[in-house]
Amino acid sequence: MADLMERDVEANFEHILMEILLELKDKGRKITLKDEQRKAVKQLYGKKDLVAVLPTGFGKSLIFQLLVLLENRNRNGHSQTASVLVICPLTSIINDQIMEVESMGLSACNLSEKLADLTDVKGGKYHIVYSSGESALDKRFLRSLKKDTVFSRRTVACVVTHD
């Protein structure tokens, strides 16, 4: 029985992933997934922990971007919203990433620039929240993660570190 359920989840994963990749292609983003990316996304979609140490330029960002798109599609085809917190040390990378995810139809922000007002973040306005390590350790932000907020309920990947 568990084997049958696992096959259903896998088939559903592949179906939704193909739909998303076709939609991204229609938006001008032709994506060819590497095996490691596919396995990583599948692992996270299956609610399993993951550590992926991959070289610079490999496409690590695509893993959490696709995860958000998959989770937003939901396993039953109903729309829902998922969030990911990404820790990144360089503002230039964060700004490039924000432009990239917005081209995929996702909303994103730089928490380092939004610390004065966490209302939008706590309210779940963003799919992907980028932050420096320092900003992510800010007491106000940490307290907001512990509270029952829209962001805390929607977060599917708590910490992704990005070089």
N, C-alpha and C positions, 0 to 999 in steps of 0.2 A: 504494500500500500504506500509506504514512504517513497519507494522507488518510483511509483507512478506519479506521485505528487511532484517529485523532483524533476521528472521528465516534463510535466506540465509547466512548471516554473521556467525550465530551460527553453521550451518551445515558445512560451509567452515572451521571455526575454529576447530571444532571437527575432521574433516577429516585430516587437515594439522597436528594437534597435534598428532593424531594417527600415521601418517607417520613418524613424527620426533621421537616419542617414540620407534617405531620399528627400525628405523635407529640407535638410541642410544643403543638399545638392541643388535643389530648386532655388535656394537663396545664394547660390554661387560658391558654396563651400563643399568641394568634392573631398571627401574624407575616406582614406583607405586605412582601416584599423590594422595595427600590428597585433600579432598573437598575444603579446604581453598586455597590451591595452585592453583587448577584448576580455582576457582572463581577469584582469584587475576590475574592470567595470562589472563583470558578471559576479565576481566575489562580493563586491560592495552591494550590488543589487540584491544579492542573496542574504544581506544583513550580516555578513561576516567581516571580521577585522582584516585589515590588509596593511602590509608594509611593502611598498614598491620602491626600490632603489634603482633608478634608471638614469642613463646618461643625459647630460644637457642636450636639448634639442630633440629628445626622443618623442615628446608629445605627452608628457605627464599631465598637463593641464586638461587635455581632452578627456582624461579618465573621469575627473570630477565634473567637468562640464556635461558629459554624456550621462553621468549618474543623475544630475539634477533634471535633465530632460526626460530620462526614463522614469524617475520618481514622479515627475509632474504629469506624466501620461497615466500613471497608476496601472496597476496590474489588471484592473477590470475595465480599463478604457475611460474611466471617469477622471476629470481634471482635479488635480490637487496641487499643492505647492510645496516644494522641498527647498531647503537651504543648506549651504556648505560654508564653513568658515575656513579661509585659506590664510595661513601665516606666510608672509613674504617679506624679506628684509629690504627690498629695493622699491622705492616709489615708482621708478621708471618702469619696472616690470609690472607693477600693479596697474599703472595707467594703460599700458599695452594690453594687459589681460582684460581690463574693463571694456576697452573698445572691442576686443575680440568676442567676449561673451554677449555684448549688446548686439553684435551682428548676428548672433545665433538666436536672438529674441529673448534673451535673459536679462534680468536687471542685476546690477552690481554696484557696489560702493567701496570706497576706501575708508575703513573705520578710522584710520589715523586722522583723516580730515573731518570726520563726523563726530568725534568724541564729545564735543560740546552739547550735541543733541542726539541722544540715542533713541529718540522716539520712533523714527522711521525704521531703524534696525530692529528694535524690540517689537514693533508692529508688524514685522514680516514683509516689509516693502521690497526687500532684495532677495534674489535667489542665491547670489554669491556675495559674501562679505569678505573683503580682503583687509588684512591688517598687518602692521609690523608686530613683532613680538612684544614690544613695549606697550603698544596700544591694547593688544589682546590681554595683557596682564593688568590693565587699568582696573582699579577696584570697582568703579561704577559699572564697567562692562561685565566683569566677573559676577557681580551681584545680579545683574540683569539676566545672565545665563542661568543662574540658580532659580530665578523666579519663573513662574508659569507664564511665559509670554508666547506670542505667536511664533517668534523666532526660535525659542527653545523647543517648542513642540514640533516644529518643522525641520529641525536640523537633522540631516541624515548622515553627514560626515562632520565630525566635530572639529578635527584639526587636520589640515593638509599643509605640510611645510613645502615651500616652493623656493628653489634656488633662484 
